[in-house]
Amino acid sequence: MRSKGGRTKDRPVVIATRNTPAGVLISPQMWNAIVDRLEDQDALIDGLNSLLQIARGEEEVIDLDPSTMEAMAAGNAAPA
């Protein structure tokens, strides 16, 4: 089945067999945008889960000053 226009640059193109959708073609730019959005949503969910664990008392918050954080990033220190 041939779609009208058929350009993945503008919008997804549905591939059909006997008028039944069998697949979808999208541009690399659209794919990358979808993947980026999913990664952002995963990071948001992880952050919200962390906040929930803190609110439930399952995790604790440790205040760190910038110099301690820099040392930790360099592998030279760990929080007490």
FIKOLNU-506825 format. One record per residue: residue number from 1; x, y, z of N, C-alpha, C, O in turn. Coordinates in nm, 2 decimals, padded with zeros to 4 digits. Layout:
{nr->NUM, nxx->X, nyy->Y, nzz->Z, caxx->X, cayy->Y, cazz->Z, cxx->X, cyy->Y, czz->Z, oxx->X, oyy->Y, ozz->Z}
...
This chain:
{nr->1, nxx->00.08, nyy->-00.12, nzz->00.00, caxx->00.00, cayy->00.00, cazz->00.00, cxx->00.09, cyy->00.12, czz->00.00, oxx->00.19, oyy->00.13, ozz->00.08}
{nr->2, nxx->00.06, nyy->00.22, nzz->-00.08, caxx->00.14, cayy->00.34, cazz->-00.09, cxx->00.07, cyy->00.45, czz->-00.02, oxx->-00.05, oyy->00.48, ozz->-00.05}
{nr->3, nxx->00.14, nyy->00.52, nzz->00.07, caxx->00.08, cayy->00.63, cazz->00.14, cxx->00.08, cyy->00.76, czz->00.05, oxx->00.17, oyy->00.77, ozz->-00.04}
{nr->4, nxx->-00.01, nyy->00.85, nzz->00.07, caxx->-00.01, cayy->00.98, cazz->00.00, cxx->00.11, cyy->01.06, czz->00.06, oxx->00.12, oyy->01.08, ozz->00.18}
{nr->5, nxx->00.19, nyy->01.12, nzz->-00.02, caxx->00.30, cayy->01.19, cazz->00.02, cxx->00.42, cyy->01.10, czz->00.05, oxx->00.53, oyy->01.12, ozz->-00.01}
{nr->6, nxx->00.40, nyy->01.01, nzz->00.14, caxx->00.50, cayy->00.91, cazz->00.17, cxx->00.64, cyy->00.96, czz->00.22, oxx->00.74, oyy->00.88, ozz->00.20}
{nr->7, nxx->00.65, nyy->01.08, nzz->00.27, caxx->00.78, cayy->01.13, cazz->00.32, cxx->00.79, cyy->01.12, czz->00.47, oxx->00.71, oyy->01.18, ozz->00.54}
{nr->8, nxx->00.89, nyy->01.04, nzz->00.51, caxx->00.91, cayy->01.03, cazz->00.66, cxx->00.96, cyy->01.15, czz->00.72, oxx->00.95, oyy->01.17, ozz->00.84}
{nr->9, nxx->01.01, nyy->01.25, nzz->00.64, caxx->01.06, cayy->01.37, cazz->00.70, cxx->00.95, cyy->01.45, czz->00.76, oxx->00.96, oyy->01.51, ozz->00.87}
{nr->10, nxx->00.83, nyy->01.45, nzz->00.70, caxx->00.72, cayy->01.53, cazz->00.75, cxx->00.63, cyy->01.46, czz->00.85, oxx->00.59, oyy->01.52, ozz->00.95}
{nr->11, nxx->00.62, nyy->01.33, nzz->00.84, caxx->00.53, cayy->01.25, cazz->00.94, cxx->00.56, cyy->01.10, czz->00.92, oxx->00.62, oyy->01.06, ozz->00.82}
{nr->12, nxx->00.52, nyy->01.03, nzz->01.02, caxx->00.54, cayy->00.88, cazz->01.01, cxx->00.46, cyy->00.83, czz->00.89, oxx->00.36, oyy->00.88, ozz->00.85}
{nr->13, nxx->00.51, nyy->00.72, nzz->00.83, caxx->00.45, cayy->00.65, cazz->00.71, cxx->00.41, cyy->00.51, czz->00.76, oxx->00.50, oyy->00.44, ozz->00.81}
{nr->14, nxx->00.29, nyy->00.48, nzz->00.75, caxx->00.24, cayy->00.35, cazz->00.79, cxx->00.25, cyy->00.25, czz->00.67, oxx->00.20, oyy->00.28, ozz->00.56}
{nr->15, nxx->00.32, nyy->00.14, nzz->00.70, caxx->00.33, cayy->00.03, cazz->00.60, cxx->00.22, cyy->-00.07, czz->00.63, oxx->00.20, oyy->-00.11, ozz->00.74}
{nr->16, nxx->00.14, nyy->-00.10, nzz->00.52, caxx->00.03, cayy->-00.19, cazz->00.54, cxx->00.03, cyy->-00.31, czz->00.45, oxx->00.09, oyy->-00.30, ozz->00.34}
{nr->17, nxx->-00.02, nyy->-00.42, nzz->00.50, caxx->-00.04, cayy->-00.54, cazz->00.42, cxx->-00.19, cyy->-00.57, czz->00.42, oxx->-00.24, oyy->-00.59, ozz->00.53}
{nr->18, nxx->-00.25, nyy->-00.58, nzz->00.30, caxx->-00.39, cayy->-00.60, cazz->00.29, cxx->-00.47, cyy->-00.50, czz->00.38, oxx->-00.56, oyy->-00.55, ozz->00.45}
{nr->19, nxx->-00.43, nyy->-00.38, nzz->00.38, caxx->-00.50, cayy->-00.27, cazz->00.45, cxx->-00.49, cyy->-00.29, czz->00.61, oxx->-00.57, oyy->-00.23, ozz->00.68}
{nr->20, nxx->-00.39, nyy->-00.37, nzz->00.65, caxx->-00.37, cayy->-00.39, cazz->00.80, cxx->-00.23, cyy->-00.33, czz->00.83, oxx->-00.13, oyy->-00.37, ozz->00.77}
{nr->21, nxx->-00.22, nyy->-00.23, nzz->00.92, caxx->-00.09, cayy->-00.18, cazz->00.95, cxx->00.01, cyy->-00.28, czz->00.99, oxx->-00.02, oyy->-00.37, ozz->01.08}
{nr->22, nxx->00.13, nyy->-00.28, nzz->00.93, caxx->00.23, cayy->-00.38, cazz->00.96, cxx->00.36, cyy->-00.32, czz->01.01, oxx->00.44, oyy->-00.39, ozz->01.07}
{nr->23, nxx->00.37, nyy->-00.19, nzz->01.00, caxx->00.49, cayy->-00.12, cazz->01.04, cxx->00.48, cyy->00.03, czz->01.02, oxx->00.39, oyy->00.08, ozz->00.96}
{nr->24, nxx->00.58, nyy->00.10, nzz->01.08, caxx->00.58, cayy->00.25, cazz->01.07, cxx->00.72, cyy->00.29, czz->01.04, oxx->00.82, oyy->00.24, ozz->01.10}
{nr->25, nxx->00.74, nyy->00.38, nzz->00.94, caxx->00.87, cayy->00.44, cazz->00.91, cxx->00.87, cyy->00.58, czz->00.96, oxx->00.77, oyy->00.66, ozz->00.94}
{nr->26, nxx->00.98, nyy->00.62, nzz->01.03, caxx->00.99, cayy->00.75, cazz->01.07, cxx->01.13, cyy->00.80, czz->01.04, oxx->01.22, oyy->00.72, ozz->01.02}
{nr->27, nxx->01.15, nyy->00.93, nzz->01.03, caxx->01.28, cayy->00.99, cazz->01.00, cxx->01.37, cyy->00.97, czz->01.12, oxx->01.33, oyy->00.95, ozz->01.23}
{nr->28, nxx->01.50, nyy->00.97, nzz->01.09, caxx->01.60, cayy->00.96, cazz->01.20, cxx->01.58, cyy->01.07, czz->01.31, oxx->01.60, oyy->01.05, ozz->01.43}
{nr->29, nxx->01.55, nyy->01.19, nzz->01.26, caxx->01.53, cayy->01.30, cazz->01.35, cxx->01.41, cyy->01.28, czz->01.45, oxx->01.42, oyy->01.31, ozz->01.57}
{nr->30, nxx->01.30, nyy->01.22, nzz->01.39, caxx->01.18, cayy->01.19, cazz->01.47, cxx->01.22, cyy->01.08, czz->01.57, oxx->01.18, oyy->01.08, ozz->01.69}
{nr->31, nxx->01.29, nyy->00.98, nzz->01.53, caxx->01.33, cayy->00.87, cazz->01.62, cxx->01.42, cyy->00.92, czz->01.73, oxx->01.40, oyy->00.89, ozz->01.85}
{nr->32, nxx->01.52, nyy->01.01, nzz->01.70, caxx->01.60, cayy->01.07, cazz->01.80, cxx->01.52, cyy->01.15, czz->01.90, oxx->01.55, oyy->01.14, ozz->02.02}
{nr->33, nxx->01.42, nyy->01.22, nzz->01.85, caxx->01.34, cayy->01.30, cazz->01.94, cxx->01.26, cyy->01.21, czz->02.04, oxx->01.25, oyy->01.24, ozz->02.16}
{nr->34, nxx->01.21, nyy->01.10, nzz->01.98, caxx->01.14, cayy->01.01, cazz->02.07, cxx->01.23, cyy->00.95, czz->02.17, oxx->01.19, oyy->00.94, ozz->02.29}
{nr->35, nxx->01.35, nyy->00.90, nzz->02.13, caxx->01.44, cayy->00.84, cazz->02.23, cxx->01.48, cyy->00.94, czz->02.33, oxx->01.48, oyy->00.91, ozz->02.45}
{nr->36, nxx->01.51, nyy->01.07, nzz->02.29, caxx->01.54, cayy->01.17, cazz->02.39, cxx->01.43, cyy->01.19, czz->02.49, oxx->01.46, oyy->01.21, ozz->02.61}
{nr->37, nxx->01.31, nyy->01.20, nzz->02.44, caxx->01.20, cayy->01.22, cazz->02.53, cxx->01.18, cyy->01.10, czz->02.63, oxx->01.15, oyy->01.12, ozz->02.75}
{nr->38, nxx->01.20, nyy->00.98, nzz->02.58, caxx->01.19, cayy->00.86, cazz->02.67, cxx->01.30, cyy->00.86, czz->02.78, oxx->01.27, oyy->00.83, ozz->02.89}
{nr->39, nxx->01.42, nyy->00.90, nzz->02.74, caxx->01.53, cayy->00.91, cazz->02.83, cxx->01.50, cyy->01.02, czz->02.94, oxx->01.53, oyy->01.00, ozz->03.06}
{nr->40, nxx->01.44, nyy->01.13, nzz->02.90, caxx->01.41, cayy->01.24, cazz->02.99, cxx->01.30, cyy->01.19, czz->03.09, oxx->01.31, oyy->01.22, ozz->03.21}
{nr->41, nxx->01.20, nyy->01.12, nzz->03.04, caxx->01.10, cayy->01.06, cazz->03.12, cxx->01.15, cyy->00.96, czz->03.22, oxx->01.11, oyy->00.96, ozz->03.34}
{nr->42, nxx->01.24, nyy->00.88, nzz->03.18, caxx->01.31, cayy->00.78, cazz->03.27, cxx->01.38, cyy->00.85, czz->03.38, oxx->01.37, oyy->00.81, ozz->03.50}
{nr->43, nxx->01.45, nyy->00.96, nzz->03.35, caxx->01.53, cayy->01.03, cazz->03.45, cxx->01.43, cyy->01.10, czz->03.55, oxx->01.46, oyy->01.10, ozz->03.67}
{nr->44, nxx->01.32, nyy->01.15, nzz->03.50, caxx->01.22, cayy->01.21, cazz->03.58, cxx->01.16, cyy->01.11, czz->03.68, oxx->01.14, oyy->01.14, ozz->03.79}
{nr->45, nxx->01.12, nyy->00.99, nzz->03.62, caxx->01.07, cayy->00.89, cazz->03.71, cxx->01.17, cyy->00.84, czz->03.81, oxx->01.13, oyy->00.82, ozz->03.93}
{nr->46, nxx->01.30, nyy->00.83, nzz->03.78, caxx->01.40, cayy->00.80, cazz->03.88, cxx->01.41, cyy->00.90, czz->03.99, oxx->01.41, oyy->00.87, ozz->04.11}
{nr->47, nxx->01.40, nyy->01.03, nzz->03.95, caxx->01.40, cayy->01.14, cazz->04.05, cxx->01.28, cyy->01.14, czz->04.14, oxx->01.30, oyy->01.15, ozz->04.26}
{nr->48, nxx->01.17, nyy->01.12, nzz->04.08, caxx->01.04, cayy->01.11, cazz->04.16, cxx->01.04, cyy->00.99, czz->04.26, oxx->01.00, oyy->01.00, ozz->04.37}
{nr->49, nxx->01.10, nyy->00.88, nzz->04.21, caxx->01.11, cayy->00.76, cazz->04.30, cxx->01.20, cyy->00.79, czz->04.41, oxx->01.18, oyy->00.74, ozz->04.53}
{nr->50, nxx->01.31, nyy->00.86, nzz->04.39, caxx->01.40, cayy->00.90, cazz->04.49, cxx->01.34, cyy->00.99, czz->04.60, oxx->01.35, oyy->00.97, ozz->04.72}
{nr->51, nxx->01.26, nyy->01.09, nzz->04.55, caxx->01.19, cayy->01.17, cazz->04.64, cxx->01.09, cyy->01.09, czz->04.72, oxx->01.07, oyy->01.12, ozz->04.84}
{nr->52, nxx->01.02, nyy->01.00, nzz->04.66, caxx->00.92, cayy->00.92, cazz->04.73, cxx->00.99, cyy->00.83, czz->04.84, oxx->00.94, oyy->00.82, ozz->04.95}
{nr->53, nxx->01.11, nyy->00.78, nzz->04.81, caxx->01.18, cayy->00.70, cazz->04.91, cxx->01.23, cyy->00.79, czz->05.02, oxx->01.23, oyy->00.74, ozz->05.14}
{nr->54, nxx->01.27, nyy->00.91, nzz->05.00, caxx->01.31, cayy->01.00, cazz->05.10, cxx->01.19, cyy->01.03, czz->05.19, oxx->01.20, oyy->01.03, ozz->05.31}
{nr->55, nxx->01.07, nyy->01.06, nzz->05.13, caxx->00.95, cayy->01.10, cazz->05.20, cxx->00.90, cyy->00.98, czz->05.29, oxx->00.85, oyy->01.01, ozz->05.40}
{nr->56, nxx->00.93, nyy->00.86, nzz->05.24, caxx->00.88, cayy->00.74, cazz->05.32, cxx->00.99, cyy->00.71, czz->05.43, oxx->00.96, oyy->00.62, ozz->05.51}
{nr->57, nxx->01.10, nyy->00.78, nzz->05.43, caxx->01.21, cayy->00.75, cazz->05.53, cxx->01.29, cyy->00.63, czz->05.49, oxx->01.37, oyy->00.57, ozz->05.57}
{nr->58, nxx->01.28, nyy->00.58, nzz->05.36, caxx->01.35, cayy->00.47, cazz->05.32, cxx->01.50, cyy->00.51, czz->05.28, oxx->01.59, oyy->00.42, ozz->05.27}
{nr->59, nxx->01.52, nyy->00.63, nzz->05.25, caxx->01.65, cayy->00.69, cazz->05.21, cxx->01.67, cyy->00.81, czz->05.29, oxx->01.57, oyy->00.88, ozz->05.33}
{nr->60, nxx->01.80, nyy->00.85, nzz->05.31, caxx->01.82, cayy->00.98, cazz->05.38, cxx->01.90, cyy->01.07, czz->05.29, oxx->01.97, oyy->01.03, ozz->05.19}
{nr->61, nxx->01.89, nyy->01.20, nzz->05.32, caxx->01.96, cayy->01.30, cazz->05.24, cxx->02.08, cyy->01.34, czz->05.32, oxx->02.08, oyy->01.36, ozz->05.44}
{nr->62, nxx->02.19, nyy->01.35, nzz->05.24, caxx->02.32, cayy->01.39, cazz->05.30, cxx->02.36, cyy->01.52, czz->05.24, oxx->02.37, oyy->01.53, ozz->05.11}
{nr->63, nxx->02.37, nyy->01.63, nzz->05.31, caxx->02.41, cayy->01.76, cazz->05.26, cxx->02.56, cyy->01.76, czz->05.23, oxx->02.64, oyy->01.72, ozz->05.32}
{nr->64, nxx->02.60, nyy->01.80, nzz->05.11, caxx->02.74, cayy->01.80, cazz->05.07, cxx->02.78, cyy->01.94, czz->05.03, oxx->02.70, oyy->02.01, ozz->04.96}
{nr->65, nxx->02.89, nyy->01.99, nzz->05.06, caxx->02.94, cayy->02.11, cazz->05.01, cxx->03.01, cyy->02.09, czz->04.88, oxx->03.05, oyy->01.98, ozz->04.85}
{nr->66, nxx->03.03, nyy->02.19, nzz->04.80, caxx->03.09, cayy->02.18, cazz->04.67, cxx->03.23, cyy->02.11, czz->04.67, oxx->03.26, oyy->02.03, ozz->04.58}
{nr->67, nxx->03.31, nyy->02.14, nzz->04.76, caxx->03.44, cayy->02.08, cazz->04.77, cxx->03.44, cyy->01.93, czz->04.79, oxx->03.52, oyy->01.86, ozz->04.73}
{nr->68, nxx->03.35, nyy->01.89, nzz->04.88, caxx->03.33, cayy->01.75, cazz->04.90, cxx->03.28, cyy->01.68, czz->04.77, oxx->03.32, oyy->01.57, ozz->04.74}
{nr->69, nxx->03.19, nyy->01.74, nzz->04.70, caxx->03.13, cayy->01.69, cazz->04.58, cxx->03.24, cyy->01.67, czz->04.47, oxx->03.25, oyy->01.57, ozz->04.40}
{nr->70, nxx->03.33, nyy->01.77, nzz->04.46, caxx->03.44, cayy->01.77, cazz->04.37, cxx->03.53, cyy->01.65, czz->04.40, oxx->03.58, oyy->01.58, ozz->04.31}
{nr->71, nxx->03.56, nyy->01.64, nzz->04.53, caxx->03.65, cayy->01.53, cazz->04.57, cxx->03.59, cyy->01.39, czz->04.54, oxx->03.66, oyy->01.30, ozz->04.50}
{nr->72, nxx->03.46, nyy->01.38, nzz->04.57, caxx->03.39, cayy->01.26, cazz->04.54, cxx->03.39, cyy->01.22, czz->04.39, oxx->03.41, oyy->01.11, ozz->04.35}
{nr->73, nxx->03.37, nyy->01.33, nzz->04.31, caxx->03.37, cayy->01.31, cazz->04.16, cxx->03.51, cyy->01.26, czz->04.11, oxx->03.52, oyy->01.19, ozz->04.02}
{nr->74, nxx->03.61, nyy->01.31, nzz->04.18, caxx->03.75, cayy->01.27, cazz->04.15, cxx->03.79, cyy->01.13, czz->04.21, oxx->03.90, oyy->01.08, ozz->04.19}
{nr->75, nxx->03.70, nyy->01.08, nzz->04.29, caxx->03.72, cayy->00.95, cazz->04.35, cxx->03.81, cyy->00.96, czz->04.48, oxx->03.87, oyy->00.86, ozz->04.52}
{nr->76, nxx->03.82, nyy->01.07, nzz->04.54, caxx->03.90, cayy->01.09, cazz->04.65, cxx->03.83, cyy->01.10, czz->04.79, oxx->03.90, oyy->01.09, ozz->04.89}
{nr->77, nxx->03.71, nyy->01.10, nzz->04.79, caxx->03.64, cayy->01.10, cazz->04.92, cxx->03.50, cyy->01.04, czz->04.91, oxx->03.44, oyy->01.02, ozz->04.80}
{nr->78, nxx->03.45, nyy->01.00, nzz->05.03, caxx->03.31, cayy->00.95, cazz->05.03, cxx->03.24, cyy->01.02, czz->05.15, oxx->03.31, oyy->01.05, ozz->05.25}
{nr->79, nxx->03.11, nyy->01.04, nzz->05.14, caxx->03.04, cayy->01.10, cazz->05.25, cxx->03.04, cyy->01.01, czz->05.37, oxx->03.04, oyy->00.89, ozz->05.36}
{nr->80, nxx->03.04, nyy->01.08, nzz->05.49, caxx->03.04, cayy->01.00, cazz->05.62, cxx->02.91, cyy->00.95, czz->05.65, oxx->02.89, oyy->00.89, ozz->05.76}
